[in-house]
Amino acid sequence: MNRRNLLKSAVAIGLGAPLASVATATPAQAAGNYDVLVTEQVKNKVMLFRAIELWTPEKLGWEWAAPDQAAWARLNDARFRETDRFGWVCMVAAGGGKVGMVNFGDDDALLWSATPGGNPHAVEYLRSHGVVVVASSSPVSSAFPYEGYLSVYAPTNADDPATLGAEPVHRIGYTGAHGLWWDGSFLYALGSWTLAKYRITGSLKTAKLELVQKYVWPTRFDGHSLDMDFHDPGKLVLNGAQAIWTVDKADVTRLTNIRPQSPGVKSFARAVDGESFWLQSVDVTDPVPDQSRWWNEYVQFFDPTGKPSYRRGLDYYGYEGRFYRARIASTRLV
């Protein structure tokens, strides 16, 4: 797909570049009128659809299939970010150990990749610094035995992500690291016990994460996804402790439970008008739900009052998909 077939936003909403097509929509326009980026683990693809339309092959906006390698198994995360050299790219992370940067929309080439290991669950590109940060949820080796960690990859040229190295320049232990979000100024990280806010210090190969603030739950939280709240750009949305929460970006100790009794949610997103959607691995209609599942074949949407409205899956593709993560895309299909 040529990038000319995609509408890019021109106003910065929290990220320094994308998101205006969603974040500036009026409530009347916003209901389902945004695009959703999903990771699908049966065919191991990233797929882009308009929320309100049926997810048919004809309505597919874009897709990217991971290389057929064990290290690329189980695509866990995908997000669009803008770079100075390549324009829009798609950052991807796979449970098999790999992360990468895909040249979105032109030739879909894999521009950069690395192997942080430890079941990567999130990858973020910090454009103003040119660095990539990865959240891994498991130990990588006996030499670094932490139950999860954050890895920082840095370039030799901040304007050129092709110069990112294959080895991290900084790594810190972070138990159960699952979620990351960069808002243009600070990096937020979510794990099993902790929600933290970091700044980047140093430059290029001396780049490091410096803690600004953190909140530690008194009991295990098991956080998963972390995303911008389009309904209130001063907040992030996250899930953990079988509930959906918002947190003030200015003070990560200010958390609000907006949807209790929400077990098994792997990702959650909220649009400008309050419409939301999630990926819930637990089938709550099953008298004995399968707790071993980490996916769902459907993305469930809710109206602004929180009532289920519609769901989307790959019913028209001839197979049952396994979605792991779904988020509002930072580009807009024409």
ZILIN-V293919 format. One record per run of one state. SS is the DSSP state (alpha for helix, beta for strand, coil for the rest). FROM is the first residue (numbers start at 1). TO is the last residue. If there is no record, write none. Layout:
[[SS;FROM;TO] [SS;FROM;TO]]
This chain:
[[coil;1;2] [alpha;3;5] [beta;6;7] [coil;8;19] [alpha;20;23] [coil;24;26] [alpha;27;30] [coil;31;34] [beta;35;40] [coil;41;44] [beta;45;50] [coil;51;56] [alpha;57;59] [coil;60;61] [beta;62;65] [coil;66;69] [alpha;70;72] [coil;73;74] [beta;75;83] [coil;84;86] [beta;87;94] [coil;95;98] [beta;99;102] [coil;103;109] [beta;110;114] [coil;115;119] [beta;120;126] [coil;127;130] [beta;131;136] [coil;137;140] [beta;141;141] [coil;142;143] [beta;144;144] [coil;145;148] [beta;149;153] [coil;154;160] [alpha;161;163] [coil;164;169] [beta;170;173] [coil;174;178] [beta;179;182] [coil;183;186] [beta;187;190] [coil;191;193] [beta;194;201] [coil;202;203] [alpha;204;206] [coil;207;207] [beta;208;216] [coil;217;225] [beta;226;228] [coil;229;234] [beta;235;240] [coil;241;242] [beta;243;248] [coil;249;250] [beta;251;259] [coil;260;264] [beta;265;270] [coil;271;275] [beta;276;280] [coil;281;295] [beta;296;296] [coil;297;297] [beta;298;302] [coil;303;307] [beta;308;313] [coil;314;322] [beta;323;328] [coil;329;331] [beta;332;333] [coil;334;334]]
